[in-house]
């Protein structure tokens, strides 16, 4: 039964109206087998379905005998236990490449350890895991993998009681970036590495800026290509359209459904769940959510919780849910998480965001009149920070709009009005 799902990547059978994007990217990425490398970026607001797209692509690439690798550049699993450092991120990258290759080569029965699970821990436990894999991998006679594992083991031993030196980190970076390419050359394989929330690697600036160094490797590789995703629209545009990429990686945009597509989505899903919904209610949900897939799914889930099979969903319920979504039993926790990302200390950047929304303003000169002791020049700086964090977007010179309409409504109702 195909229904609604709010939160997290969705299963392939729940996908809707993204075949155009998936088909386009798949065709471009597959050209690596013909010696034509296309790296692309998938950019759009939060909860728009980018992670779901790359997970669906992952399955289709496997079917085409290409090795796909998804790397979470936020390091969410790592961040639960430790700060995501450059060293840990590179270990995540290298371990992900090896796990994916072993799975592809059907070596998973012999190599039962999943290295992605051996990133956090004592140095002894990490060395033990790497050594066990090295012992099992010798039978495969793949020099690249043996050399990499030997280096990693020595690196872990050398840095057991101290931080790695700049030279050691640079060597770790070089060996990690080259790993998929060298395996590909030695074994005749092709890799597609999908870097989810790529803008986060920009924080790695010491002992060297990560992005320019990564760009250098990307240019040289022939058997590895990349799909970069990002939710911080302004930051992704700065990275991809400015230096060091200089516009050489095309951007594929992931946007909300348009009004008619949103209505069709709701009609089909409610019908599949044996719910009858008034046309006015469908149009109201599409209008309230502005076609945002995540919020459409939330409204759908809530309607189905309230109304049983065969019963009619009235517009009055939609109006009630339009209020509930901003409350504690709705999505207040989601909006508050966004607010913390706007500006944790709720200083001038936060005030700029709130006043911009509260008074329906788009220009720095207008906003500055409502933010205490701030000039238009200062407001421009704050707006650029908000743009980099993915909350607003410049629509023309000197004018900005909020990306997430539902977040805008939350701020207007719950923050500015108080």
C-alpha positions as CSV (number, residue, x, y, z in Angstrom):
1,X,0.0,0.0,0.0
2,X,1.5,3.3,-1.1
3,X,0.9,6.0,1.4
4,X,2.5,9.0,3.1
5,X,5.8,9.2,5.0
6,X,7.2,12.2,6.8
7,X,10.9,12.2,7.9
8,X,14.0,10.5,6.5
9,X,14.7,9.1,3.0
10,X,11.7,7.4,1.5
11,X,11.5,3.9,-0.1
12,X,11.4,3.7,-3.9
13,X,7.7,2.8,-4.1
14,X,6.9,6.1,-2.3
15,X,8.8,8.2,-4.8
16,X,6.7,10.7,-6.7
17,X,7.5,13.0,-9.7
18,X,11.3,12.8,-9.5
19,X,11.8,10.4,-12.4
20,X,13.0,13.3,-14.6
21,X,15.8,14.2,-12.2
22,X,16.7,10.6,-11.6
23,X,16.7,9.7,-15.3
24,X,18.8,12.7,-16.2
25,X,21.4,12.1,-13.5
26,X,21.6,8.3,-14.2
27,X,22.2,8.8,-17.9
28,X,24.9,11.4,-17.2
29,X,26.7,9.4,-14.5
30,X,26.6,6.2,-16.6
31,X,28.7,7.8,-19.3
32,X,31.7,7.2,-17.1
33,X,31.8,3.7,-18.7
34,X,32.4,5.4,-22.1
35,X,35.2,7.5,-20.7
36,X,33.0,10.6,-20.3
37,X,33.0,11.9,-16.7
38,X,30.1,14.1,-15.6
39,X,30.1,15.3,-12.0
40,X,26.9,17.0,-10.9
41,X,25.4,18.8,-7.9
42,X,21.9,18.3,-6.6
43,X,20.8,21.4,-4.7
44,X,17.6,22.3,-3.0
45,X,16.1,23.3,0.4
46,X,16.0,20.9,3.4
47,X,13.6,17.9,3.3
48,X,13.0,18.3,-0.4
49,X,14.0,14.7,-1.2
50,X,17.7,14.9,-2.2
51,X,18.8,12.1,0.1
52,X,15.9,9.9,-1.3
53,X,17.1,10.6,-4.8
54,X,20.6,9.5,-4.2
55,X,19.5,6.4,-2.4
56,X,17.3,5.5,-5.4
57,X,20.3,6.2,-7.7
58,X,22.4,3.9,-5.6
59,X,20.2,0.9,-6.4
60,X,20.1,1.7,-10.1
61,X,23.8,2.2,-10.3
62,X,24.4,-1.2,-8.7
63,X,22.1,-2.7,-11.4
64,X,24.5,-1.2,-14.0
65,X,27.6,-2.8,-12.4
66,X,28.9,0.5,-11.1
67,X,30.0,0.9,-7.4
68,X,28.0,3.6,-5.7
69,X,29.1,5.1,-2.4
70,X,27.1,7.5,-0.2
71,X,29.1,9.6,2.2
72,X,27.3,11.8,4.8
73,X,29.4,14.9,5.0
74,X,27.6,15.9,8.2
75,X,28.9,12.7,9.7
76,X,25.7,12.4,11.7
77,X,26.5,8.9,13.1
78,X,30.0,10.0,14.1
79,X,28.8,13.3,15.6
80,X,26.6,11.3,18.1
81,X,29.8,10.2,19.7
82,X,32.6,12.6,18.8
83,X,33.3,15.9,17.0
84,X,33.7,15.3,13.2
85,X,37.3,16.1,12.5
86,X,39.1,15.9,9.2
87,X,40.8,12.7,10.3
88,X,37.4,11.0,11.2
89,X,35.8,12.3,8.0
90,X,38.7,10.8,5.8
91,X,38.4,7.5,7.7
92,X,34.7,7.5,7.0
93,X,35.4,8.1,3.3
94,X,38.1,5.4,3.0
95,X,36.1,2.8,5.0
96,X,33.0,3.5,2.9
97,X,35.0,2.9,-0.3
98,X,36.3,-0.4,1.0
99,X,32.9,-1.6,2.3
100,X,31.3,-0.8,-1.0
101,X,34.0,-2.5,-3.0
102,X,33.9,-5.7,-0.9
103,X,30.1,-5.8,-1.3
104,X,30.4,-5.4,-5.1
105,X,33.2,-8.0,-5.4
106,X,31.0,-10.4,-3.4
107,X,33.7,-10.6,-0.8
108,X,31.4,-9.7,2.1
109,X,31.1,-13.4,3.2
110,X,34.9,-13.5,3.7
111,X,35.2,-10.0,5.1
112,X,32.5,-9.8,7.6
113,X,33.7,-6.6,9.4
114,X,32.0,-3.4,8.2
115,X,34.7,-0.8,8.4
116,X,32.2,2.0,8.6
117,X,31.4,0.7,12.1
118,X,35.0,0.9,13.1
119,X,35.6,4.6,12.9
120,X,35.0,5.6,16.5
121,X,36.7,3.7,19.3
122,X,40.1,3.1,20.9
123,X,43.1,3.1,18.6
124,X,43.6,-0.6,19.6
125,X,40.1,-1.6,18.4
126,X,40.5,0.4,15.2
127,X,43.9,-1.2,14.4
128,X,42.4,-4.6,15.3
129,X,39.6,-4.2,12.8
130,X,41.9,-2.9,10.0
131,X,44.4,-5.7,10.6
132,X,41.7,-8.4,10.5
133,X,40.4,-7.0,7.2
134,X,44.0,-6.8,5.9
135,X,44.5,-10.5,6.8
136,X,41.4,-11.5,4.9
137,X,42.0,-9.2,1.9
138,X,45.4,-10.7,1.1
139,X,43.7,-13.5,-0.7
140,X,42.2,-11.0,-3.1
141,X,45.6,-9.9,-4.2
142,X,44.6,-6.3,-4.7
143,X,47.8,-4.2,-4.0
144,X,45.9,-0.9,-3.7
145,X,43.8,-2.1,-0.8
146,X,46.7,-3.8,1.0
147,X,48.8,-0.7,0.7
148,X,46.0,1.5,2.0
149,X,45.2,-0.7,4.9
150,X,48.9,-1.0,5.8
151,X,49.2,2.8,5.8
152,X,46.0,3.2,7.9
153,X,47.3,0.8,10.5
154,X,50.6,2.6,10.8
155,X,48.8,6.0,10.9
156,X,46.6,4.8,13.8
157,X,49.5,3.4,15.7
158,X,51.6,6.6,15.2
159,X,48.7,8.8,16.4
160,X,47.7,6.7,19.4
161,X,48.9,9.3,22.0
162,X,49.1,12.5,19.9
163,X,47.3,14.4,17.3
164,X,48.4,13.7,13.7
165,X,50.8,16.1,12.1
166,X,50.0,18.2,9.1
167,X,52.1,15.9,6.9
168,X,50.3,12.8,8.2
169,X,46.9,14.3,7.6
170,X,48.0,15.4,4.1
171,X,49.1,11.8,3.4
172,X,45.9,10.4,4.8
173,X,44.0,12.8,2.5
174,X,46.0,11.9,-0.6
175,X,45.7,8.1,0.0
176,X,41.9,8.4,0.7
177,X,41.1,10.5,-2.3
178,X,43.1,8.2,-4.6
179,X,41.6,4.9,-3.2
180,X,38.6,4.4,-5.4
181,X,40.6,5.5,-8.5
182,X,43.4,3.1,-7.9
183,X,41.0,0.2,-7.1
184,X,39.2,1.1,-10.4
185,X,42.5,1.0,-12.4
186,X,43.6,-2.2,-10.8
187,X,40.3,-4.1,-11.0
188,X,38.6,-2.4,-14.0
189,X,35.8,-0.9,-11.9
190,X,34.0,2.4,-11.9
191,X,32.9,4.4,-8.8
192,X,30.2,7.0,-8.3
193,X,30.8,8.8,-4.9
194,X,27.7,10.7,-3.7
195,X,28.6,13.3,-1.1
196,X,25.5,14.2,0.8
197,X,25.4,17.8,2.3
198,X,28.7,18.6,0.6
199,X,28.9,22.2,1.8
200,X,29.9,20.9,5.3
201,X,33.4,19.9,4.0
202,X,34.1,23.7,3.7
203,X,34.7,23.7,7.5
204,X,37.9,21.7,7.0
205,X,40.5,24.4,6.5
206,X,43.5,23.2,8.5
207,X,46.1,22.0,7.8
208,X,44.9,22.7,4.3
209,X,41.6,23.9,2.6
210,X,39.7,20.7,1.8
211,X,37.7,22.0,-1.2
212,X,40.5,23.2,-3.5
213,X,42.5,20.0,-2.7
214,X,39.4,17.8,-3.5
215,X,38.9,19.7,-6.7
216,X,42.5,18.9,-7.8
217,X,41.8,15.2,-7.4
218,X,38.4,15.4,-9.1
219,X,40.0,16.8,-12.2
220,X,42.6,14.0,-12.4
221,X,40.4,11.0,-11.9
222,X,39.0,8.8,-14.7
223,X,37.2,6.0,-13.0
224,X,35.5,8.0,-10.2
225,X,32.9,10.6,-10.6
226,X,30.9,12.6,-8.1
227,X,27.4,13.7,-7.2
228,X,27.3,16.4,-4.6
229,X,24.2,17.3,-2.7
230,X,23.5,20.4,-0.6
231,X,20.8,22.2,1.3
232,X,22.6,25.4,2.1
233,X,21.8,26.9,-1.3
234,X,23.9,30.0,-0.9
235,X,27.0,28.1,0.3
236,X,26.6,25.5,-2.5
237,X,26.3,28.3,-5.1
238,X,29.4,30.0,-3.7
239,X,31.4,26.7,-3.8
240,X,30.2,25.6,-7.2
241,X,29.9,28.8,-9.2
242,X,32.9,30.6,-7.7
243,X,36.4,29.3,-7.2
244,X,37.7,26.6,-7.0
245,X,35.0,24.9,-9.1
246,X,34.3,28.0,-11.2
247,X,31.0,26.7,-12.6
248,X,32.5,23.4,-14.0
249,X,30.0,21.2,-12.0
250,X,26.5,21.8,-13.2
251,X,23.7,22.2,-10.7
252,X,20.5,20.2,-10.9
253,X,17.8,21.9,-8.8
254,X,15.4,20.0,-6.6
255,X,12.3,22.2,-5.9
256,X,8.8,21.9,-4.4
257,X,6.1,20.3,-6.5
258,X,4.1,22.9,-8.4
259,X,0.4,23.3,-7.4
260,X,-1.1,20.9,-9.9
261,X,1.5,18.1,-9.2
262,X,1.0,18.6,-5.4
263,X,-2.8,18.1,-5.9
264,X,-2.3,15.0,-8.0
265,X,0.1,13.5,-5.4
266,X,-2.5,14.0,-2.7
267,X,-5.4,12.6,-4.8
268,X,-3.4,9.4,-5.7
269,X,-2.1,8.8,-2.2
270,X,-5.4,9.3,-0.4
271,X,-7.2,7.1,-3.0
272,X,-4.6,4.4,-2.5
273,X,-5.3,4.5,1.3
274,X,-9.1,4.3,0.7
275,X,-9.7,7.8,2.0
276,X,-12.1,10.2,0.4
277,X,-11.0,13.8,0.5
278,X,-12.8,16.9,-0.6
279,X,-11.3,18.7,-3.5
280,X,-11.2,22.0,-1.5
281,X,-9.2,20.1,1.2
282,X,-6.7,18.9,-1.4
283,X,-6.2,22.4,-2.8
284,X,-5.9,23.8,0.7
285,X,-3.1,21.4,1.7
286,X,-1.3,22.2,-1.6
287,X,-1.6,25.9,-0.8
288,X,-0.6,25.7,2.8
289,X,2.5,23.6,2.1
290,X,3.5,25.4,-1.1
291,X,4.0,22.0,-2.6
292,X,6.9,21.0,-0.2
293,X,7.0,17.2,-0.3
294,X,7.8,16.7,3.4
295,X,4.9,18.9,4.5
296,X,2.5,17.3,2.0
297,X,3.4,13.9,3.6
298,X,2.9,15.3,7.1
299,X,-0.6,16.5,6.3
300,X,-1.4,13.2,4.6
301,X,-0.2,11.2,7.5
302,X,-2.2,13.3,10.0
303,X,-5.4,13.2,7.9
304,X,-5.2,9.4,7.8
305,X,-4.6,9.1,11.5
306,X,-7.8,11.2,12.1
307,X,-10.0,9.7,9.4
308,X,-10.6,6.0,8.8
309,X,-10.9,4.1,5.6
310,X,-13.9,5.0,3.4
311,X,-14.6,8.2,5.5
312,X,-14.5,11.7,4.1
313,X,-11.7,14.1,5.0
314,X,-13.2,17.6,5.3
315,X,-11.5,20.9,4.8
316,X,-12.1,21.8,8.4
317,X,-9.6,19.1,9.5
318,X,-7.0,20.6,7.1
319,X,-7.6,24.0,8.7
320,X,-7.1,22.4,12.2
321,X,-3.9,20.7,11.0
322,X,-2.7,24.0,9.6
323,X,-2.6,25.3,13.2
324,X,-1.4,22.0,14.8
325,X,1.7,21.8,12.6
326,X,3.2,24.8,14.5
327,X,2.4,23.2,18.0
328,X,4.4,20.7,20.1
329,X,2.3,17.8,18.9
330,X,3.0,19.0,15.3
331,X,6.3,20.0,13.8
332,X,7.4,22.6,16.4
333,X,10.5,20.6,17.1
334,X,11.5,20.7,13.4
335,X,11.0,24.5,13.1
336,X,12.9,25.1,16.4
337,X,15.8,23.0,15.1
338,X,15.9,25.2,12.1
339,X,15.8,28.4,14.2
340,X,18.8,27.1,16.2
341,X,20.6,26.8,12.9
342,X,19.6,30.3,11.9
343,X,21.6,31.7,14.8
344,X,22.1,29.8,18.1
345,X,22.7,32.9,20.1
346,X,19.7,34.8,18.6
347,X,21.7,37.9,17.9
348,X,21.5,40.3,15.0
349,X,21.3,37.5,12.3
350,X,18.3,36.0,14.1
351,X,16.7,39.5,14.5
352,X,17.2,40.2,10.8
353,X,15.5,36.9,9.9
354,X,12.6,37.5,12.2
355,X,12.0,41.1,11.2
356,X,12.4,40.3,7.5
357,X,9.6,37.7,7.9
358,X,7.4,39.6,10.3
359,X,7.1,42.7,8.1
360,X,7.2,40.9,4.7
361,X,10.4,42.7,3.7
362,X,13.0,41.8,1.0
363,X,15.5,44.6,0.9
364,X,18.4,45.5,3.4
365,X,17.3,49.1,3.6
366,X,13.8,48.2,4.6
367,X,14.9,45.5,7.1
368,X,17.5,47.8,8.8
369,X,14.6,50.1,10.0
370,X,13.3,47.2,12.2
371,X,16.6,45.8,13.6
372,X,17.9,48.0,16.4
373,X,21.2,49.8,15.8
374,X,21.8,48.2,12.4
375,X,22.7,49.9,9.1
376,X,21.8,48.6,5.6
377,X,25.4,47.6,5.1
378,X,25.4,45.5,8.3
379,X,22.0,43.9,7.3
380,X,23.6,42.9,3.9
381,X,26.2,41.0,5.9
382,X,23.6,39.3,8.0
383,X,21.5,38.4,4.9
384,X,24.6,36.9,3.3
385,X,25.1,34.7,6.4
386,X,21.5,33.6,6.2
387,X,21.9,32.8,2.5
388,X,25.0,30.7,3.2
389,X,23.0,28.8,5.8
390,X,20.3,28.0,3.3
391,X,17.4,29.9,4.9
392,X,17.0,32.7,2.3
393,X,17.8,33.2,-1.4
394,X,18.6,36.2,-3.4
395,X,16.1,36.7,-6.2
396,X,17.6,39.8,-7.7
397,X,20.2,42.3,-6.8
398,X,19.4,43.6,-3.3
399,X,16.3,41.5,-2.7
400,X,15.9,38.2,-0.7
401,X,13.1,35.7,0.0
402,X,12.8,33.0,2.6
403,X,13.3,29.5,1.1
404,X,10.9,27.5,3.3
405,X,7.4,29.0,3.3
406,X,6.2,26.8,6.2
407,X,9.2,28.0,8.4
408,X,8.3,31.5,7.4
409,X,4.8,31.0,8.7
410,X,6.1,29.5,11.9
411,X,8.3,32.5,12.6
412,X,5.5,34.9,11.8
413,X,3.0,33.1,14.1
414,X,5.2,31.9,17.0
415,X,8.2,34.3,17.1
416,X,7.5,37.7,15.6
417,X,4.0,38.0,17.0
418,X,5.3,37.4,20.5
